[in-house]
Amino acid sequence: MTGAGRTALAGPPADAAAPGDGLDAGALRALLAERDRALSDARAAQEEFLRAVSHDLRAPLRHITSYTPLVRELVEDDVQGLQGEARAEAGSFLDTLDQAARRMGRMLDGLLALSRIAQAQLDRAPVDLGAVVADVRHTLAGAAPGRAIDWQVAPALPVVVGDAALLGLLLAEVLGNAVKFTRDRAPARIDVDGGTAADGTAWLSVRDNGTGFEPARAGALFGVFQRLHRDADFDGMGVGLAKARAVMQRHAGHIGITAVTGEGCTVELRWPAAPAAPA
C-alpha cells in the first residue's frame, strides 16, 4: 500500500477537533437543528422510495401480467392466430415476458423489505435466540414437509438485546438458506451453536453440509440480487442475506459467511455487549 493509501485509511489524529468544539450554546443548537433537518430529509426520501416501489413501479408490471394472457389468446386462436412454428415461437416469447415481469415484481418486494428494515422502529428487549431458533425451525418444517434434516442445536443459545421481530426475520433467512441448500443432501445436517464471550459479545453460528460455494465469492453474497446458483437449481432472488446484513447493521452487529464448494457453509453472527444497567 502506498503512503497516500495509508493516509486515506488512517483515523483522525488524536488532537483533531470534534464538530462541536468551540461553539457556544446557540451555535450548537443550530448545528443540532441542521442535523435533524438532514435526518428528516433522509426519512422523506425513504418514504418517497417506498411509495414509488409499492405503487408507481408496480402499475406497469400489473399491466404486463394482465395483458400477457390476452395476447396469448389471440396468438393461440385457431382462426386468426399464428400457426405452426410461429405460434410456438410467439408463445415462448410470451412465457419469457411473463416470467420476467413476475421476477421484477419479486425484486421490488425485496427492495421494499430492505427499506422497511432500515426504517423499522426498534423495540429493544432481551431476546432468547434459542426460542427464536425453535420457532423458525417449526415454520421451516411446515414449509418443507418430508425433509429429513439432522438438526444439532446447542442447548443454551445466548440472549441478546434487540428487536424480536427483526431477529426472527434474520434467523428465518439464515436457517432458511441452510434448509434450501441442503436439499440434495442425505442426510442433511444443520448445526446451530452460540454463546457469550468474556467481553460480553454474543455469537451464533449456523453450519450446514449443503452445496457451498467458492470461498472467494463470499463477500458478494451480501449484495442485493447476488446469487451463485441458477434458478433451475435453487429458487430465490438473492435478497435474503442482504436482509440479514441489514438486520445486523440495525443491531450494530456483524455477519460473515465462509464456505467450501460441495461441503457446505457457515454463517457467523455477532452482537455487541449489552450496555450495563444503570445503578
C-alpha positions in Angstrom: 0.0 0.0 0.0 1.3 3.5 -0.8 1.8 6.2 1.7 -1.2 8.1 0.3 -3.3 4.9 0.8 -2.3 4.7 4.4 -3.2 8.3 5.0 -6.6 7.8 3.5 -7.4 4.8 5.7 -6.0 6.3 8.9 -8.3 7.7 11.5 -8.3 11.3 12.6 -5.3 12.5 14.7 -5.7 12.3 18.5 -5.9 16.1 18.8 -8.4 16.6 15.9 -11.3 18.9 16.9 -14.8 17.4 17.2 -17.6 19.1 15.0 -19.0 21.0 18.0 -15.7 22.1 19.7 -15.5 25.8 20.3 -19.2 26.5 19.6 -21.4 28.4 22.0 -24.9 27.1 23.1 -26.7 28.9 20.3 -24.4 27.6 17.6 -24.7 24.0 19.0 -28.5 24.3 18.8 -28.2 25.4 15.2 -25.9 22.5 14.4 -28.3 20.0 16.0 -31.3 21.6 14.2 -29.4 21.2 10.9 -28.7 17.6 11.6 -32.4 17.0 12.5 -33.4 18.6 9.2 -30.9 16.3 7.3 -32.4 13.3 9.1 -35.9 14.4 8.3 -35.0 14.8 4.6 -33.4 11.4 4.5 -36.6 9.9 6.0 -38.7 11.7 3.5 -36.6 10.4 0.7 -37.0 6.8 2.0 -40.8 7.3 2.3 -40.8 8.5 -1.3 -38.9 5.5 -2.4 -41.3 3.2 -0.6 -44.2 4.9 -2.3 -42.6 4.5 -5.7 -41.8 0.8 -5.2 -45.2 -0.1 -3.7 -47.3 1.8 -6.2 -45.7 3.6 -9.2 -43.4 0.8 -10.3 -46.0 -1.9 -9.8 -48.6 -0.3 -12.1 -46.8 -1.1 -15.4 -46.0 -4.6 -14.1 -49.6 -5.2 -13.4 -50.4 -4.1 -17.0 -47.8 -6.5 -18.4 -49.0 -9.5 -16.3 -52.7 -8.7 -17.1 -52.4 -8.2 -20.8 -50.0 -11.1 -21.5 -52.8 -13.8 -21.2 -55.0 -11.7 -23.6 -52.2 -11.6 -26.2 -51.7 -15.3 -25.7 -55.4 -15.9 -26.5 -55.0 -14.0 -29.8 -51.8 -15.9 -30.7 -53.4 -19.3 -30.0 -56.8 -18.5 -31.7 -57.3 -21.2 -34.4 -59.0 -18.7 -36.7 -57.0 -15.5 -36.5 -53.9 -16.6 -34.6 -50.5 -17.7 -35.7 -49.8 -21.2 -37.0 -47.2 -23.8 -36.5 -43.7 -22.7 -35.6 -44.7 -19.0 -35.5 -47.3 -19.8 -32.8 -44.8 -21.8 -30.8 -42.2 -19.0 -31.0 -44.7 -16.3 -30.0 -45.8 -18.5 -27.1 -42.2 -18.8 -25.9 -41.7 -15.0 -26.1 -44.9 -14.5 -24.0 -43.6 -17.0 -21.4 -40.4 -15.1 -21.1 -42.2 -11.8 -20.8 -44.5 -13.1 -18.1 -41.6 -14.7 -16.1 -39.6 -11.5 -16.3 -42.4 -9.3 -15.1 -43.1 -11.6 -12.2 -39.4 -11.7 -11.3 -39.2 -8.0 -11.4 -42.2 -7.9 -9.0 -40.4 -10.1 -6.6 -37.3 -7.9 -6.9 -39.4 -4.9 -5.9 -40.7 -6.9 -3.0 -37.1 -7.5 -1.9 -36.2 -3.8 -2.2 -39.3 -2.9 -0.2 -38.4 -5.3 2.5 -34.9 -3.9 2.8 -36.2 -0.4 3.1 -38.7 -1.4 5.8 -35.9 -3.0 7.8 -33.9 0.3 7.5 -36.9 2.3 8.7 -38.3 0.0 11.4 -38.6 1.4 14.9 -36.5 -0.9 17.1 -38.3 -2.3 20.1 -35.3 -3.4 22.1 -35.7 -6.1 24.7 -33.9 -9.3 25.8 -34.4 -11.9 23.1 -33.7 -15.6 23.7 -32.1 -16.8 20.5 -32.9 -20.4 21.4 -36.6 -19.7 21.4 -36.3 -17.8 18.1 -34.5 -20.7 16.5 -37.1 -23.2 17.8 -39.9 -21.0 16.3 -38.1 -20.7 12.9 -37.5 -24.5 12.8 -41.2 -25.2 13.3 -42.1 -22.8 10.5 -39.5 -24.3 8.1 -40.7 -27.9 8.9 -44.1 -26.9 7.7 -42.7 -25.3 4.5 -40.6 -28.4 3.6 -42.7 -31.4 4.6 -41.0 -34.8 4.3 -37.4 -33.4 4.6 -35.2 -35.4 6.9 -32.9 -32.9 8.5 -30.4 -33.7 11.3 -30.6 -30.6 13.5 -27.9 -30.2 16.1 -28.8 -27.1 18.2 -26.8 -26.1 21.2 -28.9 -26.5 24.4 -28.3 -22.9 25.6 -28.1 -20.2 22.9 -27.4 -16.6 24.1 -29.8 -13.9 25.0 -29.3 -10.7 23.1 -30.8 -7.2 23.4 -32.6 -6.4 20.2 -35.9 -6.2 18.3 -37.6 -9.6 18.4 -39.4 -9.3 15.1 -36.2 -8.3 13.2 -34.2 -11.0 14.8 -36.8 -13.5 13.9 -36.6 -12.3 10.3 -32.8 -12.6 10.5 -32.8 -16.2 11.6 -35.6 -17.2 9.2 -33.3 -16.0 6.3 -30.2 -17.7 7.7 -31.8 -21.0 8.7 -34.0 -21.0 5.5 -30.8 -20.8 3.4 -29.4 -23.8 5.3 -32.5 -25.8 4.7 -32.6 -24.8 1.0 -29.0 -25.5 0.1 -29.0 -28.9 1.9 -32.0 -30.1 -0.2 -29.9 -32.6 -2.1 -28.0 -34.0 0.9 -28.9 -37.3 2.5 -28.8 -36.8 5.3 -28.9 -33.0 5.6 -27.2 -31.7 8.7 -27.6 -28.2 10.2 -25.6 -27.3 13.3 -26.6 -24.2 15.4 -24.2 -23.1 18.1 -23.7 -19.9 20.1 -22.6 -18.4 23.3 -21.4 -15.2 25.1 -17.7 -14.2 25.1 -15.8 -13.0 28.1 -16.2 -9.4 26.9 -20.0 -9.7 26.8 -20.3 -10.0 23.0 -22.8 -12.7 21.9 -22.3 -15.0 18.9 -24.2 -17.6 16.9 -23.1 -19.8 14.1 -25.2 -21.9 11.6 -23.2 -24.6 9.7 -24.6 -26.9 7.1 -23.4 -29.6 4.8 -25.0 -28.2 1.7 -23.7 -27.2 -1.7 -21.5 -24.5 -0.5 -19.7 -22.1 -2.9 -16.3 -20.8 -3.9 -14.8 -19.0 -0.9 -13.6 -16.1 -2.9 -17.1 -15.1 -3.7 -18.4 -14.9 -0.1 -18.3 -11.1 0.1 -20.6 -10.7 -2.9 -23.4 -12.7 -1.3 -24.5 -9.8 1.0 -25.2 -7.5 -2.0 -28.7 -7.1 -3.3 -29.8 -9.7 -6.0 -26.4 -11.5 -5.8 -26.8 -15.2 -6.4 -24.3 -18.1 -7.0 -26.7 -20.7 -8.3 -29.1 -21.0 -11.2 -32.8 -20.5 -10.8 -33.3 -24.1 -12.1 -31.2 -25.4 -9.2 -32.3 -23.2 -6.3 -35.1 -20.6 -6.3 -34.7 -17.2 -4.7 -33.9 -13.5 -5.6 -30.6 -13.0 -3.8 -32.1 -10.7 -1.2 -32.1 -13.0 1.9 -28.5 -12.4 3.0 -28.8 -8.7 2.2 -31.8 -8.5 4.6 -29.8 -10.5 7.2 -27.0 -8.0 7.0 -29.4 -5.1 7.2 -30.9 -6.5 10.5 -27.4 -7.0 11.9 -26.4 -3.4 11.0 -29.5 -2.1 12.8 -28.2 -4.0 15.9 -24.6 -2.8 15.5 -23.6 -6.4 14.9 -21.7 -8.3 12.3 -22.5 -11.1 9.9 -20.0 -13.2 8.0 -20.0 -16.3 5.8 -17.5 -18.9 4.9 -17.9 -22.0 2.6 -16.2 -24.8 0.7 -17.7 -25.8 -2.6 -19.6 -29.0 -2.2 -19.1 -29.2 1.6 -21.5 -26.5 2.9 -21.1 -23.2 4.5 -21.1 -21.5 7.9 -22.8 -18.2 8.8 -21.4 -16.3 11.8 -23.4 -13.7 13.7 -22.0 -11.4 16.4 -23.8 -8.9 18.6 -22.0 -6.2 20.8 -22.2 -6.5 24.5 -25.3 -5.1 26.1 -24.9 -1.8 27.9 -24.7 -2.1 31.7 -27.9 -1.4 33.5 -27.9 1.9 35.5 -27.3 1.7 39.2 
